[in-house]
Amino acid sequence: MKDIELILGDALVWLEKIPENTVDLVLTDPPYFLDKLDNKWSHEEVLRAKSSVGTVKYLPVGMKFSPEQAVEFGKWFSSVAYKVFRILKPGGWFLSFSHPRLFHRLVCSTEDAGFWIRDIFLWIYTQNQPKAFSLEHFLDRTAFPPEVKEKLREELRAYKVPKVKSNYEPIMVAQKPPEGTLLENFAKYGVGLFNVKIKQGKGMFPSNIITTDSIDEVMDRYFLIEKPDRKEKGAFNDHPSVKPIKLLRFLIELTTKEKALVVDPFMGSGSTAIACKETGRRFIGIEINKHYYEIATRRLKEKVSLFE
């Protein structure tokens, strides 16, 4: 195979084509489908999504969130987790970004597929918009008596929809059970341990808290990884959730050796591919959305040209 291979297609189909027990790390950021979860959502919604407003990964303002949505997500992610389990080497790692509302389903689906849940990393950021909004405009549509409306209107100046400003994203750290002891497994497959020489900021030891914004001097010293700027993402890149390459590099170098095989079944705009190129890892990326696949291809070509 090529050192870096980008595939336009369905992850559930292409994961079947990867030989079992050959992958060191699966690192991904799956679609969350918070606005529409039923048995028909999968391909159509992903193919149509091109912005951060509305279709994938974000719950539109005022939209109801049903527990059934999380259940459907869990069923879908379970099919992903079983396929990932098959291709990973014993001791191999499955790292997945998630949404706080769906993280429990993602973790349970992964554990049910046979993985060990080793940890939860928190990617913390400060630059985000408040999500709560007022319900005052709904008052006039109600049949409440005038005196009740007036009392509620006064209270609603303080009380909003129960959603606070989001400042973190959880990252699941799961491991395929090793063969024998961790040491025996590492000697045979070259995977299953953490490289603790990989640093975040000026820290002396890797932490499960990662921040991409300056918070304060103490936090920055141990956890700071900068956010991707326009130059890193590419002026043409309109993907709604581009992850910092430095963050992805940290996760890759923490869990794998050079020349290890990394797979991202929901590649998006290709940041994981670039991180693998920069760290000397082999990579297979799968993306069903042609628009994002083309962005990933363009970004990778520009990055490769810098190496030549």
N, C-alpha and C positions, 0 to 999 in steps of 0.2 A: 504494500500500500504506500501511498504518498505520505510524507511526514505530516502534512496538513491536508485534510480532505473535507470539502464542504459539499453537502448533499441537499438537494431540493426535494423534499418529500415528507411523508408521514412518519413521525418517530416510531409509532407502534409497528409499522411495517419494517422500517430499516433496522431497528434494534434486533429484529429476528435474524438479520443477515450477518450480524457480527458474531464470530465464533465464541463459544462459551469459555469462561475462565481466561480471558485474554486482556481484559481492561484493568488498569490500575485505579482509575478515578473517574467517576461520573459527577460532573459539576454542572449544575443547571439552574435555571430560573423559569419554572413552568408557568404557563398562563393560568390565571386564577378564576376567570369567568364569573366574577361576582355579580354581574348584572343579568346573566341568563344561564341557568344551569338546568338542562333537561337532556333527554336522550338524543337530541338533534343538534346540540350546540357546537360540537367539537370543531369540525373543519370549517364550516361556514363562518363562524365567528372569528376564528384566527385569520382566515384569509381576508376578511373584510377590515380587520383592525389596522389602523394606521396612525392613531393619535392617542394621547393620554386621556382624552375626554370620552368616556362613555362605554366603549365596547369590551375591552379586555383589561383586567387587573384593577379596575377602579369602579366603585359603586357610585352611580350618578346621584347627584343631590336629591334627596327625598325618596330615593328608591328603597323599598322594603327589603330586608335581608331575612330570608327564610332558612330555618335549620335544614330544610330539604336540599337547599343549594349546597351546603357543606357535605351532606350525605352523598350527593351525586358527584361532587368533586372527589370525595374519598374513594368511591367506586372506580372512577376514571383513573385516579392516581395509583390505585392498587394494581391496575393492569400495567402501568409504567414500571412500578417497583419490582414486580415479578420478572419482567424482561431485563431490567437492570441487574437484578440478582444473578441471573443466568450468565451474563457476559462478564461480570467482575471476577477477578482472581480471588481465591480465598484470602481474606484479610483486606480486600480492596475497599475503597471508600466511596460512599454516595453522599455528596453534599448538595443540598437544595435550598435555595432561597424560598421564602414563603410569605404569606400574608398573616397577620396576627389572628384574623378570624378563621383561617383555614389551617393553621399550623398543626392543631391537634389531629385533624383528619389526615394530613400529610404524614405525620409521624406514625400514627396508628396503622395506616395502610402500609407504610414501609416496614414497620415491625412485624406485621402479619405476613409479609412476604419472606421473612426469615432473617432480617437484619438485626444487628445489635444497635441500639441508639446510644451513641457514645457521649454526645454533648449537644448543647444548643449554643451557637455563636450568635451574638447580637451585633448587627451593623447599625450604629447610632449616627444620626445626622440631625443637624439643627435647622437647616434651611428647608422648611416645608410650610404649606399654607394650613391655617386652621380649617377643620372640616365641619364643625358644628354650625348649624344655621337656625334662624328664628322660625317659630311657628305662628307668629302673630298674623301673618296674611291668611292663615286658615280660619281664623276666628270668625270672620264675616260670613263664612260659608256654613257655620254651625247654627243649630237651633237653640243655642243657649240663651237664656234671658239676658237682657242688656246689662243688668247688674253683675251677672256672672262673667260676661264677656269683659267688662271693664276691670274686674278683679284679676282675671286671667291675663289681660293685656299688661297690667302692671307687673305681674309675676314673670311674664315671659320676656321682660327686659333683661332678666338675669338667667332664666332657665331656658336652655336650648336643647336641640336634638342630642341624645346621649352619644356624642362622638367627639373626642378630644383631638388636638393636633397630634398627628402621627410622627414620631421621631425615631423609630427603629424598625428594622426588618430582621426577623429571625432566620437563621441558617441552620438547617438540620445537619448534624454530623452523624452519619450512620455507617456501619461497617459490616461487610459480609464476614461471618464467623471464620476464623483462621483454621488451618489444618494443624493440629497439635498446638504447641505453645506459640505465643507471639514471636518468640525468637526463632523457633523452628520454621514458622511460616515465612518470616522475613528472610531467612537464609535461603529458602527455596524459591519464593516468588518475588522478593524484593519490595514488598509492600506490607503495610499493616502497622507501622510505627509512625510517630511524628518526628519531623526534623526540628528540634528545638533551637537550632542555631538561626532559624529564620526569625527576624525581628520585626516588630511593629513600632514605628516611631523610634525612640531611643530606648525602648524597653529591653530588659535583660532576658526576658522569657516570654514566649507567646501567650496571649491571653484570649479568652473567649468573648471579649468585648473589643469591638473595632469601631472607630469613629472616623468620619471623613470630613469633619468640620472642626475648627478650633473651638474648644469648649473652655478649658482653663489650663494653666501651665502644667499642673500635675497630670491631668487626663491626657493632654497632648503628648506628654513625654512618653507615655506607654502605649497609647492606642491609636494615634493619629495616622490616617491614610487619606490623602487629599482626594476630593471629588474630581471626576473627569471634567475637563474644561472643553470648550468648543473645538479646540485644536485636536484633542485626544479623540473626541467622538466623531469629528468630521462635520463640516458645515452642512453636508447633505443628509446627515443622519437624523431622522425624525422618530426613531424608536423611543417609546415612552419611558423605558426603565433601563437605561444604559448603566452598567455597573463599572466602577473604576477598575482599570486594568491593574493598578497596584494592589487593589483588594483581591482580585482574582489570582494575581501572581503569588500573593501571600498564601492563599488557600492551596494552590497547586504545589508550591515549594514545601509547604508544611507536610503534605501527605504523600508526595511522590519523589522519585529520583529523576535525574535527567534521562531522556529517551523513553520515559514511561508513556503509556497510552492513555489519553484523556478523552472522554466522550461527553458532548453536550447535546442531548436530544432535542432541546428547544433553544437553538443557537442565537436567535434574535439577530442583532446587528454585528455579531462576531467578536465581541470583546474577549471571550474565552480563547478563541483561536489566536488572537494577537498575543494574549498572555502566554499561551503555549509556545508560540514562535519565539518570544523573547526569552523564555526559560529553557528552551531546548527539549520540549516535550512533543511527542507525536499527538495528533489531534484528529478526531472525527466529529464534525458538527452537522446536525440535521435541522432543517428549518422548512416548515410547510408553506410559509408566506413568501411568495416570490419577491415581493418588494423588499423585505428584510434580508432575504438571501442575497439579493443583488447588492444591497448596502454592505453586507458582510464580505462579499467577494471583492468589492471595490476597496474597502478598508484594508483587507489583507494584502491586496496587490500593492497598495501604497506603502504598507509596512515592509513587505518583502523588498521593494525597491530601495529602501533605506539600508537593508542588509547587504545589498549587492554593490 
